[in-house]
Amino acid sequence: MKKIKAIEDYIKELLAKSTPDRPIWNIEKIREGVKPKWNYIDGCMIKAVLETYAITGDEEYFKFADAFIDYRINDNGDIDGYSVDERNIDNINAGKTLFELYDLTGKEKYRKAIDLIYSQIDMMPRTFEGSFWHKNIYPGQVWLDGLYMCQPFYMEYETRFNNKKNYDDIFKQFFTVEKNMKDERSGLYFHAYDSTREAFWCDTVTGLSNNFWLRALGWFSMALLDTLDKADRTGYEAECDHLQKMFVDLMDAMLKYQDKETGMWYQVVNVGGMDRNYLETSGSSIMAYALAKGVRLGFLPAEYKEYAEKAFNGICEKYLTTESGNMSLDGICLVAGLGGKQRRPGTYDYYMSEPIVKDDAKGVGPFLLAYTELVR
């Protein structure tokens, strides 16, 4: 693996430039000119910082993560900028950091905040098949992103604090995505599904969006892997085996589209040669993480680590650069979604139109997670 010291220097540089009110990696909020509150983007980054602490033992990472999350939570466990009533599944993601921080610090307010976030799960609206809506503002819609934002948290809570009472619900939601959103020919999953067939972007017969977006496939890969990692298989061996097979099958499908030269993947995965399609950092980093962790957990053959290393090294070579003494990670799609105020249609041209930025946590967080897995 290349540039090990440079990577650690780069991450510490980002931390040194960041505060809870202005994390340098939250490009969306910086561009909007507003202070971030509780959000999945910062959650991605702090989760990666905690993983870096776990493998290095460097107290600087732990102290930063603890101070960052502590700043948002009062002694009653209330979270600044978080509302259960918003019913936004993205907002559950940052809750994953609370389990580790509670274990490391014993702060009771973290335990209370975990319960607060879990209470949103009980309130989430569902499709007729039983899947959580992505957000209250997207009725009947399931996005691959949402499985990552919620299900690993949901599984860890059930395992640790709720005697596995809702395991069946978790597994069913994954299996429903497999049934409704998987393309049998390619083995890939479409970005989103509208159970109502009413969204302007969906196929009126299948309810599916049009394309295979790399980062959504990455989020779903991590959802499968991280949920399995938090599961207790006892009594649920068949369900865990099914989830594991979904993960392995998706990795094999994705490897068919890995760029032979760089080891990366394209923004729209299955059409790498199309005009304006580009090798994208965040999704490629997620894939490197998923492959490396899949090997470590014994889900994938040992030789698959080579695919992870090739992807990670390719990202470093292509997009980790130094200008005027400052390092940057480029090639990150800022955001992509469907519908909303922007009337996002999910077409190929749409995915090519979203900004490409440097140093955003949606790329840096997965890049750091991939780094920690390869160091392990």
C-alpha positions in Angstrom: 0.0 0.0 0.0 1.3 3.4 -1.0 1.8 6.8 0.7 1.0 5.5 4.3 2.7 8.4 6.1 1.3 10.9 3.6 -2.2 9.6 4.2 -2.0 10.0 8.0 -0.5 13.5 7.5 -3.4 14.4 5.2 -6.0 13.3 7.7 -4.5 15.1 10.6 -4.3 18.2 8.4 -8.0 18.0 7.8 -8.7 17.5 11.5 -6.5 20.5 12.4 -8.5 22.7 10.0 -11.9 21.6 11.3 -14.3 22.4 14.1 -17.8 21.1 14.8 -19.2 24.3 13.4 -17.0 24.3 10.3 -15.7 20.8 9.4 -13.5 21.4 6.4 -14.8 18.2 4.8 -18.5 19.2 4.7 -18.3 20.9 1.3 -22.1 21.0 0.9 -22.5 23.2 4.0 -19.5 25.3 3.2 -20.9 26.1 -0.2 -24.3 26.8 1.3 -22.7 29.2 3.8 -24.4 27.6 6.8 -23.2 25.8 9.9 -23.8 22.0 9.8 -25.9 20.3 12.4 -26.4 16.6 12.9 -25.8 15.0 9.5 -24.7 11.8 7.8 -21.7 13.5 6.1 -19.9 14.3 9.4 -21.0 10.9 10.7 -19.1 9.2 7.8 -16.0 11.1 8.7 -16.1 10.7 12.5 -16.7 6.9 12.0 -13.6 6.7 9.9 -11.6 8.8 12.5 -12.7 6.3 15.2 -11.6 3.4 13.0 -8.2 5.1 12.6 -7.9 5.4 16.3 -8.8 1.7 16.7 -5.9 0.6 14.5 -3.3 3.2 15.5 -4.0 3.9 19.2 -3.2 7.5 18.5 -5.2 9.5 21.1 -5.4 12.5 18.7 -8.0 10.7 16.7 -10.1 9.7 19.7 -10.0 13.1 21.3 -11.1 14.8 18.1 -14.0 12.4 17.5 -15.2 12.6 21.1 -15.0 16.4 21.2 -16.8 16.6 17.8 -19.8 14.4 18.8 -19.9 15.7 22.4 -20.4 19.2 21.2 -23.7 18.2 19.6 -25.2 16.4 22.6 -26.4 17.8 25.9 -26.5 15.9 29.2 -30.1 14.7 28.5 -29.0 13.0 25.3 -30.7 15.6 23.1 -28.9 16.3 19.8 -28.5 19.7 18.4 -29.9 19.9 14.9 -31.6 16.5 15.0 -35.3 15.9 14.9 -36.9 12.5 15.0 -40.0 14.0 13.4 -38.1 14.8 10.2 -38.0 11.1 9.5 -34.9 11.4 7.5 -33.0 8.0 7.4 -29.7 9.8 6.6 -29.7 11.2 10.1 -29.4 7.8 11.7 -25.9 7.3 10.2 -24.0 9.5 12.6 -25.5 7.5 15.5 -23.1 4.6 14.7 -20.3 6.7 16.3 -22.2 6.8 19.6 -21.8 3.0 20.3 -18.0 3.3 20.1 -17.8 6.6 22.0 -20.1 5.2 24.7 -17.9 2.2 25.1 -14.7 4.3 25.2 -15.9 7.1 27.5 -18.9 5.7 29.5 -20.7 9.0 29.0 -24.3 8.4 29.8 -25.5 11.1 27.4 -24.2 9.0 24.5 -26.4 6.1 25.7 -29.4 8.4 25.9 -28.6 9.7 22.4 -28.5 6.2 21.0 -32.0 5.6 22.4 -33.2 8.9 20.9 -32.0 7.9 17.4 -33.4 4.4 17.8 -36.8 6.0 18.5 -36.8 7.3 14.9 -36.8 3.7 13.6 -40.1 3.0 15.3 -41.6 6.1 13.6 -40.2 5.7 10.1 -43.0 5.4 7.4 -42.8 2.2 5.3 -43.6 1.0 1.9 -46.3 -1.6 1.5 -43.5 -4.3 1.4 -42.3 -3.1 4.8 -39.2 -1.1 3.8 -38.4 2.3 5.4 -39.0 5.3 3.2 -35.7 7.1 2.5 -37.1 10.3 3.8 -40.5 11.7 4.8 -40.3 14.0 1.7 -39.9 11.0 -0.6 -43.0 8.9 0.0 -42.8 5.3 -0.8 -39.2 5.5 -2.0 -36.3 3.2 -1.1 -32.7 4.3 -2.0 -29.7 2.0 -1.7 -28.0 4.8 0.3 -30.6 4.4 3.1 -29.7 0.8 3.8 -26.3 2.0 4.8 -27.5 5.0 6.8 -29.8 2.9 9.0 -29.4 -0.9 9.0 -26.0 -1.3 10.7 -27.1 1.0 13.5 -30.4 -0.9 13.7 -28.6 -4.2 13.9 -26.1 -3.1 16.5 -28.9 -1.7 18.7 -30.9 -4.9 18.4 -27.8 -7.0 19.2 -26.7 -5.0 22.2 -29.8 -3.6 23.8 -33.0 -5.2 22.5 -32.4 -9.0 22.6 -32.6 -9.2 18.7 -36.3 -8.6 18.8 -36.4 -6.9 15.3 -33.8 -9.0 13.5 -36.5 -10.4 11.2 -37.4 -6.8 10.1 -33.8 -6.0 9.3 -33.3 -9.1 7.2 -36.6 -8.7 5.4 -35.7 -5.1 4.3 -32.5 -6.4 2.7 -34.2 -9.3 1.0 -36.9 -6.9 -0.3 -34.2 -4.7 -1.9 -32.7 -7.8 -3.5 -36.1 -8.8 -4.9 -37.1 -5.3 -6.1 -33.9 -3.6 -7.0 -31.4 -6.1 -8.3 -30.7 -6.4 -12.0 -30.4 -10.1 -12.7 -28.3 -9.7 -15.9 -25.5 -7.6 -14.4 -25.9 -8.5 -10.7 -25.9 -4.8 -9.9 -28.6 -2.8 -8.0 -30.5 0.2 -9.3 -30.1 3.4 -7.3 -33.7 3.7 -6.1 -37.2 2.2 -6.2 -40.6 3.9 -5.9 -43.1 1.4 -4.5 -45.9 3.8 -5.6 -44.7 4.1 -9.2 -45.6 7.8 -9.0 -42.2 9.5 -9.1 -41.4 11.1 -12.4 -38.0 9.5 -12.5 -39.1 5.8 -12.1 -40.1 3.2 -14.6 -43.9 3.0 -14.3 -43.9 -0.8 -14.4 -40.9 -1.7 -12.2 -40.7 1.4 -10.0 -36.9 1.5 -10.6 -34.6 4.4 -11.4 -32.6 4.2 -14.6 -28.9 3.8 -13.7 -26.3 2.1 -11.5 -24.7 4.9 -9.5 -21.3 3.9 -8.0 -21.6 5.4 -4.6 -25.1 4.0 -4.0 -23.8 0.6 -4.9 -20.9 1.3 -2.5 -23.3 2.3 0.3 -25.3 -0.9 -0.2 -22.1 -3.0 -0.1 -21.1 -1.4 3.2 -24.7 -1.9 4.5 -24.5 -5.6 3.8 -21.1 -5.9 5.3 -21.4 -3.7 8.4 -24.8 -5.2 9.2 -23.4 -8.7 9.1 -20.5 -7.5 11.3 -22.9 -6.4 14.0 -25.2 -9.5 13.8 -25.3 -12.4 16.2 -25.8 -15.4 13.9 -27.2 -17.6 16.7 -30.7 -18.6 15.6 -30.3 -16.6 12.4 -27.8 -18.7 10.5 -29.9 -19.0 7.3 -30.6 -15.3 7.2 -27.0 -14.3 7.8 -25.9 -16.8 5.1 -28.4 -15.2 2.7 -27.1 -11.7 3.5 -23.5 -12.9 3.1 -24.3 -14.4 -0.3 -25.8 -11.1 -1.4 -22.6 -9.4 -0.4 -20.3 -11.9 -2.2 -22.5 -11.9 -5.3 -22.4 -8.1 -5.4 -18.6 -8.0 -5.0 -18.2 -10.5 -7.9 -20.6 -8.4 -10.0 -18.7 -5.2 -9.3 -15.3 -6.7 -10.1 -16.5 -7.2 -13.7 -16.5 -3.4 -14.0 -13.2 -2.6 -12.2 -11.0 -0.5 -14.4 -8.0 -2.7 -15.4 -5.5 0.2 -15.4 -6.4 2.1 -12.2 -8.4 -0.4 -10.2 -11.1 2.2 -9.7 -14.8 2.2 -10.8 -16.8 4.7 -13.0 -19.4 7.1 -11.7 -22.1 5.2 -13.7 -20.7 1.7 -13.2 -21.6 -0.3 -16.2 -20.8 2.1 -19.0 -17.2 3.1 -18.4 -16.5 4.0 -22.0 -19.3 6.5 -22.4 -18.5 10.2 -22.9 -17.9 12.2 -19.7 -18.1 9.2 -17.5 -15.2 9.3 -15.0 -13.4 7.3 -12.4 -14.9 8.3 -9.1 -13.1 8.4 -5.7 -15.9 7.9 -3.1 -17.4 4.8 -4.6 -14.0 3.3 -5.5 -12.9 3.9 -1.9 -16.0 2.2 -0.6 -15.4 -0.8 -2.8 -11.8 -1.0 -1.6 -13.0 -1.0 2.0 -15.7 -3.6 1.3 -13.3 -6.0 -0.5 -10.6 -5.7 2.2 -13.1 -6.1 5.1 -14.8 -8.9 3.3 -11.5 -10.8 3.2 -10.8 -10.0 6.8 -14.1 -11.3 8.0 -13.7 -14.5 5.9 -16.6 -13.7 3.5 -14.2 -13.4 0.5 -11.2 -15.4 -0.7 -7.8 -14.0 0.5 -6.8 -13.1 -3.1 -9.6 -10.5 -3.3 -7.5 -8.3 -1.1 -5.4 -7.6 -4.3 -8.4 -6.0 -5.9 -8.8 -3.8 -2.9 -5.2 -2.8 -2.9 -5.3 -2.0 -6.6 -8.3 0.2 -6.1 -6.8 2.1 -3.2 -3.4 2.5 -4.9 -5.2 3.7 -8.0 -7.0 6.4 -6.1 -3.8 7.5 -4.5 -2.0 7.7 -7.9 -4.8 9.5 -9.7 -6.4 11.8 -7.1 -4.3 12.2 -3.9 -2.2 15.2 -4.8 0.0 17.9 -3.2 -0.3 21.5 -4.2 1.7 24.3 -2.5 2.4 21.9 0.3 -1.2 21.0 0.9 -2.6 17.5 0.2 -6.0 17.0 -1.5 -8.2 14.1 -2.4 -10.0 14.9 -5.7 -12.5 13.1 -7.9 -15.4 13.1 -5.4 -19.0 13.4 -6.6 -20.4 16.0 -4.3 -24.0 14.6 -4.2 -26.5 12.6 -6.3 -30.1 11.8 -5.7 -33.5 11.6 -7.3 -36.4 14.0 -7.5 -36.6 16.8 -4.9 -36.7 20.5 -5.5 -34.0 20.0 -8.2 -36.2 17.6 -10.2 -33.3 15.2 -10.5 -34.2 12.6 -13.1 -31.6 9.9 -12.5 -30.5 9.9 -16.2 -26.9 9.4 -17.3 -26.6 13.1 -18.1 -27.8 13.9 -14.6 -25.1 11.8 -12.9 -22.5 13.5 -15.1 -23.8 17.0 -14.1 -23.2 16.9 -10.4 -20.1 18.8 -9.1 -16.8 17.0 -8.7 -15.0 18.2 -5.6 -11.9 17.8 -3.4 -11.8 16.7 0.2 -15.5 16.0 0.9 -16.2 13.5 3.6 -18.3 11.3 1.3 -14.9 10.5 -0.3 -12.4 11.1 2.5 -14.4 9.0 5.0 -14.5 5.9 2.8 -10.9 6.5 1.7 -9.9 6.5 5.3 -12.0 3.4 6.1 -10.3 1.6 3.2 -7.0 2.6 4.5 -7.8 1.3 8.0 -8.9 -2.1 6.6 -5.7 -2.5 4.5 -3.5 -1.5 7.4 -5.3 -4.3 9.5 
